Amino acid sequence: MRTAPPRTPKRPPHAKKRLPAVAVLLALLASLIGTHWTAFAPTARAASLTEVTDFGTNPGNLRMFRYVPDGLPAGRPLVVAMHGCTQSAAAFDAETGWTAMADRWGFALLLPQQQPGNNPNACFNWFEPADIKRGSGEALSVKQMTDRMKSDLGSDPARVHATGLSAGAAMTNVMLAAYPDVFASGAPVAGLPYACATSVAAAFTCMSPGTNLSPSAWGDKVRAAYPGYAGPWPTVSVWHGTSDTTVVPANMRETVEQWTDVHGTDTAADTTDTVAGYPHAVYRDSAGRPVVETYSITGMGHGQPVDPGTGAEQCGTAGAYVLDVNLCAAYRIGQFWGLGDSGTPPPGGDPKTVVLPSRAADDGYVKASATGAGPAVGTLEGTYGVAVGRGSDGQHNRALLSFDTSSVPDVATVKRAYVTVTYASGSGDPWAGNRMVLDVRSGCFGAGCATGADDWSAAASASDVAEIGRFTSGAQTSADFTTVNATGTTQVRLRLASVPATTAYVFVKSGASATLTVEWE
């Protein structure tokens, strides 16, 4: 890594000036990341972190670093990753897992870096009005770096994403608000809403105890950042530790309110589940598209979640404010952005989506003993629908839902599919020490598509492919899967992974109240 100062224009005098009160704030902001970090250590790969010194007028006087996997072709995604206070680009690449994901999935990585002359603790100036405006200060510098990357590498302009930790997370929201025409998605980790603070005093309040505004007031701040812009708006993955005392968790709620309002949806999560034991929620727009998601990392303090190891879903190296919580944020964020499947983009742009109601005439449930002996079709009636779990008669139930998926093109690549079911009735807790799982069949499970006794044990195309989290009212959505039959029927079998010892069941409605959503390219 070069240590010489970048050959870039100096920050204008008005932007260099700092009031004495700012020094106090900067001392507090140092706690956003700490004063120590793991030094960048080159790995065996040939690609490395390099500095770029000419990327425009650079009004924010930032430094630009990039990581580009060897042989990366044109047309690949670009991720902008912004460090927190006292950190550097070199302390935020491999440690957080982003370089490993860039190598694995094939995208370029841009890492802006703050300079001590702008901020003694190397914090991005998320609370300075001149630095968070479109066409001004640090925000414009990051945009110019992004333009340079796209020019040099031929990055796909429709797949540019931003993320950051703490002060870098606040700057992530700055980039999404000021340049929604540049960034498709973002992921603030332990951050603050856009324009939460435009003064020193407000910055203290935003960090703790937090600033409580209405969703529309937060949304107006984003809309004012680029007047007249009509969308599309970036999708946002929001991460926060529940034990964060530096940037309090209330900021996650306010960030969700801001971006759901921008997307024209409400603040009630459409689906909730757990990932690696941590609460995860998804907020969808009127078309059913996930536009905001949250990960609430129970018990975690201030930092970036990682899961060191060599597994497919693992990443990172634990250290100061890079916290091993058995969940790799870079991996999950990349999945939300579609980087994990980021091949050649489809003609015509965004993935296509269809929401299909279940085919009620073929829906039903099958009862059997604890060993699966004596399977028989259960009685289906309009109020309660189909049953999953152990009934009060001691029999065990598996439900069948059928969907006509012939509207998915034969040549389509399914990116994700998920089932949404609606609660009708129940008893006990089927999820207590158990899991409700989905088996999926490309076609029909048994000899026919109508529910039959043979559906109890018929082979699946994909077994235990997704889960449905606990719910006792309303609707719940499964985790994603991709097994879909584009030429006819797709059937889903709902069952409990283990045999309950006591009565524990749920009835879910079929027909229009049970849907399969399929996204494809």
C-alpha positions in Angstrom: 0.0 0.0 0.0 1.4 3.4 -0.9 2.1 5.8 2.0 2.7 9.0 0.0 -0.2 11.5 0.1 -2.4 11.3 -3.0 -1.8 13.8 -5.8 -5.2 15.3 -5.6 -6.6 18.9 -5.2 -6.7 20.3 -1.8 -10.0 20.6 0.1 -11.4 24.2 -0.3 -10.6 26.4 2.7 -14.2 26.6 3.9 -14.4 22.8 4.1 -11.2 22.5 6.1 -12.4 24.7 8.9 -13.4 23.0 12.1 -14.9 24.7 15.2 -13.5 23.7 18.6 -16.7 21.8 19.4 -16.0 19.5 16.5 -12.9 18.3 18.2 -15.0 17.1 21.1 -17.3 15.3 18.7 -14.3 13.7 16.9 -13.1 12.3 20.2 -16.5 10.7 20.7 -16.6 9.5 17.1 -13.3 7.7 17.7 -15.3 5.2 19.7 -17.3 4.4 16.6 -14.5 2.1 15.7 -11.7 2.3 18.2 -8.0 3.1 18.0 -6.6 -0.2 16.9 -7.3 -2.5 14.0 -5.8 -5.5 12.3 -3.2 -4.4 9.7 -3.7 -5.3 6.1 -1.8 -8.6 5.4 -1.5 -9.6 1.7 -2.6 -13.1 1.0 -1.5 -15.6 -1.6 -3.8 -14.2 -4.3 -2.1 -12.0 -7.0 -4.7 -9.3 -6.7 -4.0 -6.7 -4.1 -5.3 -3.4 -2.7 -4.0 -0.5 -4.8 -4.3 3.2 -4.7 -5.7 5.4 -7.5 -4.6 9.0 -7.3 -6.4 10.7 -10.2 -10.2 10.4 -10.1 -11.6 13.9 -10.6 -11.6 17.2 -8.7 -12.0 15.4 -5.4 -13.6 18.2 -3.5 -13.7 16.1 -0.3 -9.9 15.4 -0.5 -10.3 11.7 0.1 -8.0 8.8 -1.0 -9.2 6.1 -3.3 -8.2 2.4 -3.0 -9.5 -0.5 -5.0 -9.4 -4.3 -5.1 -9.9 -6.0 -8.5 -9.8 -9.8 -8.8 -7.5 -11.0 -11.4 -9.0 -11.4 -14.9 -12.3 -9.7 -13.9 -14.2 -9.1 -17.1 -16.2 -6.1 -18.0 -19.9 -5.9 -17.0 -19.4 -7.1 -13.4 -20.8 -5.5 -10.3 -19.1 -2.9 -8.2 -19.2 -2.6 -4.4 -18.2 0.6 -2.5 -17.1 -0.3 1.1 -16.5 2.6 3.5 -14.5 2.1 6.8 -15.3 3.5 10.2 -13.5 6.0 12.4 -9.7 5.4 13.0 -9.8 2.7 10.3 -8.4 2.7 6.7 -9.2 1.0 3.5 -6.6 -1.6 4.3 -8.3 -2.4 7.6 -11.7 -2.9 6.0 -11.1 -5.2 3.0 -10.1 -8.7 4.0 -11.1 -8.3 7.7 -14.7 -7.9 6.8 -14.7 -10.6 4.1 -15.3 -8.3 1.2 -12.2 -9.2 -0.8 -13.0 -12.9 -0.4 -16.5 -12.3 -1.7 -15.1 -10.2 -4.6 -12.8 -13.2 -5.5 -15.6 -15.7 -5.1 -18.4 -13.9 -6.9 -16.5 -11.8 -9.3 -17.0 -8.1 -8.6 -14.7 -5.0 -8.1 -14.3 -3.4 -4.7 -13.8 0.3 -4.2 -12.6 1.5 -0.7 -12.6 5.2 -0.1 -10.3 6.4 2.7 -10.6 9.5 4.9 -7.6 11.7 5.6 -6.4 13.1 8.9 -6.5 16.7 7.5 -10.3 16.3 7.0 -11.0 14.5 10.3 -8.3 13.7 12.9 -9.9 10.4 13.7 -10.4 9.4 10.0 -14.2 9.5 10.3 -16.2 10.3 7.2 -17.9 13.6 7.9 -21.5 12.3 7.9 -22.6 15.3 10.0 -21.1 18.1 7.8 -23.8 19.6 5.5 -21.2 20.3 2.7 -20.1 16.7 2.7 -23.5 15.0 2.4 -24.9 17.0 -0.5 -25.2 15.9 -4.1 -22.4 17.5 -6.1 -20.4 18.6 -3.0 -17.7 17.5 -0.7 -17.0 13.9 0.3 -20.1 12.6 -1.3 -19.0 13.9 -4.7 -15.5 12.5 -4.1 -16.9 9.0 -3.6 -19.1 9.4 -6.7 -16.1 10.5 -8.7 -14.2 7.4 -7.5 -17.2 5.3 -8.6 -17.2 6.9 -12.0 -13.5 6.1 -12.3 -14.0 2.5 -11.5 -16.8 2.2 -14.0 -14.7 3.8 -16.7 -11.6 1.7 -16.0 -13.2 -1.6 -15.5 -16.5 -1.4 -17.5 -18.5 -2.1 -14.3 -22.2 -2.7 -14.8 -23.8 0.7 -14.0 -27.0 -1.1 -12.9 -25.2 -3.1 -10.2 -23.3 -0.6 -8.1 -23.7 -1.0 -4.3 -22.5 0.7 -1.2 -21.9 -0.4 2.3 -20.0 0.7 5.4 -19.5 0.4 9.1 -20.6 3.1 11.6 -19.4 6.5 10.2 -19.0 4.6 6.9 -22.5 3.3 7.3 -23.8 6.8 7.8 -21.9 7.7 4.6 -23.5 4.8 2.9 -26.9 6.3 3.5 -25.5 9.6 2.2 -24.5 8.0 -1.1 -27.9 6.3 -1.5 -29.8 9.5 -0.8 -27.6 11.9 -2.8 -27.0 9.5 -5.7 -29.9 7.1 -6.1 -29.3 7.2 -9.8 -25.8 5.6 -9.2 -26.4 3.1 -6.4 -28.8 0.1 -6.8 -28.5 -1.0 -3.2 -26.9 -0.3 0.1 -26.1 -1.8 3.5 -25.4 0.4 6.5 -23.9 -1.6 9.4 -24.3 0.2 12.8 -25.2 3.4 11.1 -27.5 6.4 11.2 -30.3 7.6 8.9 -29.4 10.1 6.1 -29.2 13.8 7.4 -29.8 12.7 11.0 -27.2 15.3 11.9 -26.1 18.5 10.2 -24.5 20.0 13.2 -22.2 18.9 16.1 -25.0 19.0 18.7 -27.3 16.9 16.5 -24.6 14.4 15.9 -24.3 13.6 19.6 -28.0 13.2 19.8 -28.3 11.0 16.8 -25.7 8.6 18.1 -27.3 8.4 21.5 -30.1 8.4 22.5 -31.1 8.7 18.8 -33.4 11.1 17.0 -37.1 10.0 16.6 -38.8 11.4 13.5 -41.9 10.2 11.6 -41.3 8.0 8.6 -42.5 10.8 6.3 -40.1 13.3 7.8 -37.2 10.9 7.4 -38.3 10.1 3.8 -38.5 13.8 3.0 -34.8 14.2 3.9 -33.9 11.6 1.3 -36.3 13.1 -1.3 -34.7 16.6 -0.7 -31.2 15.2 -1.4 -32.0 14.9 -5.1 -35.1 17.1 -5.9 -37.3 15.8 -8.7 -35.8 12.3 -8.7 -38.6 9.8 -9.3 -36.8 6.5 -8.8 -36.1 3.7 -8.8 -34.7 4.0 -5.2 -32.0 1.8 -3.8 -32.9 -1.3 -1.8 -31.4 -1.3 1.7 -30.1 -4.0 4.1 -29.8 -2.6 7.6 -27.6 -4.2 10.3 -27.3 -3.4 14.0 -26.2 -5.0 17.3 -28.8 -4.9 20.0 -26.1 -4.1 22.6 -24.5 -1.3 20.7 -24.1 1.6 23.1 -22.1 3.8 20.7 -24.7 4.1 17.9 -27.8 3.0 19.7 -30.1 0.4 18.1 -32.9 3.0 17.8 -31.0 4.1 14.7 -31.9 0.9 12.9 -35.6 1.6 13.4 -35.3 5.2 12.2 -33.3 4.0 9.1 -36.0 1.5 8.3 -38.7 4.2 8.7 -36.7 6.4 6.3 -36.2 3.9 3.5 -39.6 2.2 3.7 -41.2 5.6 3.4 -39.1 6.4 0.4 -40.2 3.1 -1.2 -43.9 3.9 -0.4 -44.4 1.0 2.0 -45.2 0.7 5.7 -43.0 -0.1 8.6 -44.6 -3.5 9.4 -42.3 -6.3 8.3 -43.9 -8.6 5.7 -41.8 -11.6 6.7 -39.8 -12.4 9.7 -37.5 -15.3 10.4 -34.1 -16.1 12.0 -30.7 -16.5 10.3 -28.0 -18.1 12.4 -30.3 -17.5 15.4 -30.6 -13.7 14.8 -33.9 -11.9 13.9 -34.2 -11.1 10.3 -37.1 -9.1 8.7 -38.1 -8.2 5.2 -40.2 -5.3 4.0 -41.8 -5.5 0.5 -43.3 -2.9 -1.8 -46.7 -3.1 -3.4 -45.3 -5.4 -6.1 -43.9 -7.9 -3.5 -40.3 -6.9 -4.1 -38.1 -6.9 -1.0 -36.9 -3.3 -0.7 -35.6 -3.2 2.9 -34.3 -5.9 5.2 -33.0 -5.9 8.7 -30.6 -8.1 10.7 -30.8 -7.5 14.5 -27.7 -9.1 16.0 -28.7 -10.1 19.5 -26.1 -9.3 22.1 -23.6 -7.7 19.7 -22.0 -4.4 20.4 -20.6 -1.9 17.9 -19.0 -3.6 14.9 -19.2 -5.6 11.7 -20.5 -9.1 12.0 -18.1 -11.9 10.6 -17.9 -15.6 10.8 -14.3 -16.7 10.3 -13.8 -20.0 8.5 -13.7 -21.6 5.1 -17.3 -22.5 4.7 -19.4 -21.2 1.8 -21.2 -18.7 4.1 -18.2 -17.8 6.3 -15.9 -14.8 6.0 -13.7 -12.4 7.8 -11.1 -12.1 10.6 -12.2 -11.1 14.1 -10.6 -8.1 15.6 -11.4 -4.8 17.2 -14.9 -3.9 16.0 -14.9 -6.8 13.6 -16.9 -9.2 15.6 -17.2 -13.0 15.4 -20.9 -13.6 15.8 -21.1 -16.7 13.6 -22.8 -14.7 10.8 -20.9 -13.2 7.9 -22.6 -9.9 7.0 -20.7 -9.5 3.7 -22.1 -12.9 2.5 -25.7 -12.1 3.5 -25.5 -8.6 2.1 -24.1 -9.9 -1.2 -27.0 -12.4 -1.4 -29.5 -9.6 -0.8 -27.9 -7.7 -3.7 -27.8 -10.7 -5.9 -24.1 -10.9 -6.1 -24.0 -14.6 -5.3 -25.7 -15.3 -8.6 -24.3 -12.4 -10.5 -23.8 -13.8 -13.9 -24.5 -12.0 -17.2 -27.4 -9.5 -16.5 -30.7 -10.4 -18.2 -31.8 -8.6 -21.3 -34.3 -6.0 -20.3 -32.9 -5.3 -16.8 -34.5 -6.4 -13.6 -35.7 -9.9 -12.8 -39.3 -10.8 -13.6 -41.6 -11.7 -10.8 -44.9 -13.6 -10.6 -47.1 -14.3 -7.5 -49.1 -17.5 -7.8 -52.0 -18.6 -5.6 -52.1 -22.2 -4.7 -54.4 -24.5 -6.7 -57.0 -25.2 -4.0 -58.5 -28.2 -5.8 -55.2 -30.1 -5.4 -54.3 -28.8 -1.9 -54.7 -31.0 1.2 -52.9 -32.8 4.0 -52.0 -36.4 4.8 -52.2 -38.0 8.3 -50.0 -40.8 9.5 -48.6 -42.3 12.7 -45.3 -41.2 14.2 -43.5 -43.7 12.0 -45.3 -42.7 8.9 -47.4 -45.8 8.9 -51.0 -45.8 7.7 -51.1 -42.5 5.7 -54.5 -41.2 4.8 -55.8 -38.0 3.4 -57.1 -35.6 6.0 -60.5 -33.9 5.9 -60.2 -30.5 4.1 -62.7 -27.8 4.9 -62.9 -24.2 4.0 -62.3 -22.5 7.4 -59.1 -24.3 8.6 -57.3 -25.3 5.4 -54.4 -27.7 5.6 -52.7 -29.0 8.7 -49.0 -29.4 9.7 -47.9 -31.1 12.9 -49.3 -33.4 15.5 -53.0 -33.3 16.1 -55.0 -33.9 19.2 -55.8 -37.4 17.8 -52.1 -38.3 18.0 -51.8 -38.4 14.2 -49.1 -36.4 12.4 -49.9 -34.2 9.4 -48.1 -33.0 6.4 -49.6 -30.4 4.1 -49.5 -30.2 0.3 -49.8 -27.0 -1.7 -49.9 -27.0 -5.5 -48.9 -24.1 -7.8 -49.2 -23.7 -11.6 -45.8 -22.4 -12.5 -46.1 -22.7 -16.3 -46.0 -18.9 -16.6 -42.3 -19.0 -15.7 -40.5 -19.1 -19.1 -38.9 -22.5 -19.9 -35.5 -20.8 -20.5 -35.7 -18.7 -17.3 -33.1 -18.9 -14.6 -34.9 -18.8 -11.3 -33.2 -16.4 -8.9 -35.4 -17.0 -5.9 -38.8 -18.4 -4.9 -40.6 -18.4 -1.6 -44.0 -19.5 -0.2 -46.3 -17.3 1.9 -48.9 -19.0 4.1 -51.7 -17.5 6.2 -52.5 -18.7 9.7 -56.0 -20.2 10.3 -55.8 -22.1 13.6 -53.5 -24.1 15.8 -52.6 -25.6 19.1 -49.4 -25.8 21.0 -46.1 -24.6 19.5 -45.0 -26.7 16.5 -41.7 -24.7 16.5 -40.7 -25.5 20.1 -37.4 -27.3 19.6 -38.5 -28.1 16.0 -38.5 -26.7 12.5 -41.2 -26.4 9.9 -39.6 -27.2 6.6 -40.5 -27.3 2.9 -39.9 -30.1 0.5 -40.4 -29.1 -3.1 -41.3 -31.2 -6.1 -40.8 -30.1 -9.7 -44.1 -31.7 -10.8 -46.3 -33.7 -8.4 -45.2 -35.7 -5.4 -47.5 -38.7 -5.8 -49.1 -40.6 -8.7 -51.4 -37.6 -9.3 -51.4 -33.9 -8.4 -54.4 -34.2 -6.2 -53.5 -34.9 -2.6 -53.1 -38.6 -1.9 -51.8 -41.0 0.8 -48.6 -41.5 -1.3 -47.7 -37.8 -0.8 -46.6 -38.5 2.8 -43.3 -40.2 1.8 -43.0 -39.4 -2.0 -39.6 -38.3 -3.0 -38.9 -34.5 -3.3 -36.8 -32.8 -6.0 -35.4 -30.7 -3.1 -35.9 -31.9 0.5 -35.8 -29.6 3.6 -35.0 -26.8 1.2 -36.4 -23.9 3.2 -38.0 -23.1 6.6 -41.1 -21.2 7.8 -40.5 -19.4 11.0 -42.9 -19.3 14.0 -46.1 -17.4 13.6 -49.5 -17.5 15.4 -51.5 -15.0 13.3 -51.3 -13.3 9.9 -49.0 -14.4 7.2 -45.5 -15.9 7.2 -43.0 -16.3 4.3 -40.5 -19.1 3.9 -36.8 -18.8 3.3 -35.8 -18.7 -0.4 -35.3 -21.7 -2.7 -34.9 -22.1 -6.5 -36.5 -25.4 -7.3 -39.4 -24.5 -9.7 -41.0 -26.4 -12.6 -41.3 -24.0 -15.5 -43.3 -26.4 -17.6 -46.2 -27.1 -15.3 -46.9 -27.8 -11.6 -44.7 -27.2 -8.6 -45.8 -28.8 -5.4 -44.6 -27.9 -1.8 -44.9 -30.2 1.2 -44.9 -28.6 4.6 -43.8 -30.8 7.5 -42.1 -30.7 10.9 -38.5 -31.9 10.8 -38.9 -33.8 14.0 -41.9 -35.8 15.5 -43.6 -33.8 18.3 -44.2 -35.7 21.5 -47.4 -33.8 22.3 -50.1 -31.9 20.4 -48.6 -29.1 18.4 -50.1 -28.2 15.0 -51.0 -25.3 12.8 -53.7 -25.0 10.1 -52.8 -22.7 7.1 -55.2 -21.5 4.5 -55.0 -22.7 0.9 -56.1 -21.1 -2.4 -55.5 -17.3 -2.7 -54.2 -17.2 0.9 -51.2 -19.4 0.1 -48.9 -18.0 -2.6 -45.7 -18.9 -4.4 -43.6 -15.9 -5.5 -41.0 -16.6 -8.2 -38.3 -14.2 -9.5 -36.3 -15.1 -12.6 -34.0 -13.8 -15.2 
